[in-house]
Amino acid sequence: MINLQKFIDKVQGTEARGLKDVSIPLTEAKAMQAELTRILLELQTYREQIAQQPKDEIIQVSINGGTFK
């Protein structure tokens, strides 16, 4: 996530200077694209794993008074 953090820092710096445009070299853009693609693929995998889990898991709890009178 280094490339994404660099981009965030660059946008914040540009905004702080009052500029309206951000420009990044193609190599940085490609690196950020690869990073974002990896993040999105991980998110999709996570969503698929969640979807495969049982939706209605029943948890049974029994409480008794023990020796309480």
C-alpha positions in Angstrom: 0.0 0.0 0.0 3.0 2.2 -0.3 2.0 3.5 -3.7 -1.5 4.3 -2.6 -0.1 6.2 0.5 2.3 8.2 -1.8 -0.7 9.2 -3.9 -2.8 10.2 -0.9 0.2 12.3 0.4 0.6 13.9 -3.0 -3.1 14.8 -3.2 -3.0 16.3 0.3 0.2 18.3 -0.5 -1.3 19.6 -3.7 -4.5 20.6 -1.9 -2.5 22.3 0.9 -0.7 24.4 -1.8 -4.0 25.4 -3.3 -3.4 23.7 -6.6 -6.3 22.2 -8.6 -4.5 19.4 -10.5 -2.4 16.4 -9.5 0.0 14.8 -12.0 1.8 11.5 -11.5 4.3 9.7 -13.7 2.9 6.7 -15.6 5.2 4.3 -13.6 3.6 5.5 -10.3 0.1 5.2 -11.9 0.8 1.7 -13.0 2.1 0.7 -9.5 -1.0 2.3 -7.9 -3.2 0.4 -10.4 -1.6 -2.9 -9.5 -2.0 -2.1 -5.8 -5.6 -1.2 -6.1 -6.3 -4.3 -8.2 -4.7 -6.5 -5.6 -6.8 -4.9 -2.9 -10.0 -5.3 -4.9 -9.2 -9.0 -5.5 -8.6 -9.6 -1.8 -11.9 -7.9 -1.0 -13.7 -10.0 -3.6 -12.1 -13.2 -2.1 -13.2 -12.1 1.4 -16.7 -11.4 0.2 -16.9 -14.9 -1.4 -15.7 -16.5 1.8 -18.3 -14.6 3.8 -21.0 -15.7 1.4 -20.1 -19.3 1.8 -20.4 -19.3 5.6 -23.7 -20.4 7.1 -26.0 -17.5 7.4 -28.1 -18.6 10.4 -25.7 -20.0 13.0 -27.6 -21.0 16.1 -25.9 -20.5 19.4 -27.5 -22.2 22.3 -26.9 -20.9 25.8 -28.2 -22.7 28.9 -28.3 -21.0 32.2 -29.2 -22.7 35.4 -29.3 -21.4 39.0 -26.8 -23.9 40.2 -27.0 -23.9 44.0 -28.6 -20.5 44.1 -31.8 -20.5 46.1 
